[in-house]
Amino acid sequence: MTVTIKAFLQAEPGKEEALKTELKKALAPSRAEAGCLEYVLYESEAQDGVFIFSEQWKDEEAVQQHIQTEHYQAYRKNTENLVVSREVYKLKPVE
């Protein structure tokens, strides 16, 4: 069963561009992973410094492999001082 994830990140004030730069680094290697079906980064037009990852993975095993990758670990380390908040939701269809 596919896994859909939405991750919402709010940048520290004044660190919006630094956060965007770090988030963009995760795109190509994540998209290249075997279990990745979708990996898109969005930026809010209404609220400064809000970024959203929209992800879809082949299955839970693909998600677990993703969070063990070097690029994911680097993203987490390099952004820990750039974000005010980070909320991650695994979603399932209602119907």
C-alpha positions as CSV (number, residue, x, y, z in Angstrom):
1,M,0.0,0.0,0.0
2,T,1.4,3.4,-0.9
3,V,2.3,5.9,1.8
4,T,1.4,9.6,1.5
5,I,3.3,12.1,3.6
6,K,2.9,15.9,4.0
7,A,5.6,17.6,6.0
8,F,5.1,21.3,7.0
9,L,8.1,23.4,8.0
10,Q,8.1,26.9,9.3
11,A,11.4,28.8,8.9
12,E,13.0,30.8,11.7
13,P,12.5,34.5,11.0
14,G,15.3,35.7,8.7
15,K,16.3,32.2,7.8
16,E,13.7,31.5,5.0
17,E,16.2,31.5,2.1
18,A,18.7,29.3,4.0
19,L,16.0,26.8,4.8
20,K,14.7,26.8,1.2
21,T,18.3,26.1,0.0
22,E,18.7,23.2,2.3
23,L,15.3,21.7,1.4
24,K,16.0,21.9,-2.3
25,K,19.1,19.8,-1.8
26,A,16.9,16.8,-0.7
27,L,14.8,16.8,-3.9
28,A,16.9,15.1,-6.5
29,P,18.4,12.3,-4.4
30,S,15.0,11.6,-2.8
31,R,13.3,11.5,-6.2
32,A,16.0,9.0,-7.3
33,E,15.2,6.5,-4.6
34,A,13.6,3.3,-5.9
35,G,10.5,3.5,-3.7
36,C,9.8,7.2,-4.4
37,L,6.6,7.9,-6.4
38,E,6.4,11.7,-5.7
39,Y,8.6,14.2,-3.9
40,V,7.6,17.8,-4.3
41,L,8.6,20.9,-2.4
42,Y,6.0,23.7,-2.1
43,E,6.4,27.2,-0.7
44,S,3.4,29.1,0.7
45,E,2.3,32.2,-1.2
46,A,0.3,33.4,1.8
47,Q,2.7,32.9,4.6
48,D,6.5,33.7,4.5
49,G,8.8,30.9,5.4
50,V,6.3,28.0,5.2
51,F,7.4,25.0,3.1
52,I,5.6,21.8,2.5
53,F,7.0,18.5,1.2
54,S,4.4,16.3,-0.6
55,E,5.7,12.8,-0.7
56,Q,4.3,9.5,-2.0
57,W,6.2,6.2,-1.4
58,K,5.7,2.7,-2.8
59,D,5.2,1.3,0.8
60,E,6.3,1.7,4.4
61,E,9.6,0.0,3.7
62,A,10.4,2.7,1.2
63,V,9.7,5.4,3.8
64,Q,12.0,3.6,6.3
65,Q,14.8,3.3,3.7
66,H,14.4,7.0,2.9
67,I,14.9,8.2,6.5
68,Q,18.0,6.1,6.7
69,T,19.6,7.7,3.6
70,E,22.6,10.0,3.9
71,H,20.8,12.9,2.1
72,Y,17.8,12.6,4.5
73,Q,20.1,12.6,7.6
74,A,22.0,15.6,6.1
75,Y,18.7,17.5,5.6
76,R,17.6,16.9,9.2
77,K,21.0,18.0,10.6
78,N,21.3,21.0,8.3
79,T,17.8,22.4,9.0
80,E,17.5,21.8,12.8
81,N,18.5,25.4,13.5
82,L,16.6,26.9,10.6
83,V,13.0,25.8,11.6
84,V,10.6,27.0,14.2
85,S,8.4,24.0,13.7
86,R,8.2,20.8,11.7
87,E,5.0,18.8,11.5
88,V,4.8,15.5,9.5
89,Y,1.6,13.7,8.7
90,K,1.1,10.3,7.2
91,L,-2.2,10.3,5.4
92,K,-4.7,7.8,4.2
93,P,-7.6,8.2,1.9
94,V,-11.0,8.7,3.5
95,E,-12.8,6.9,0.7
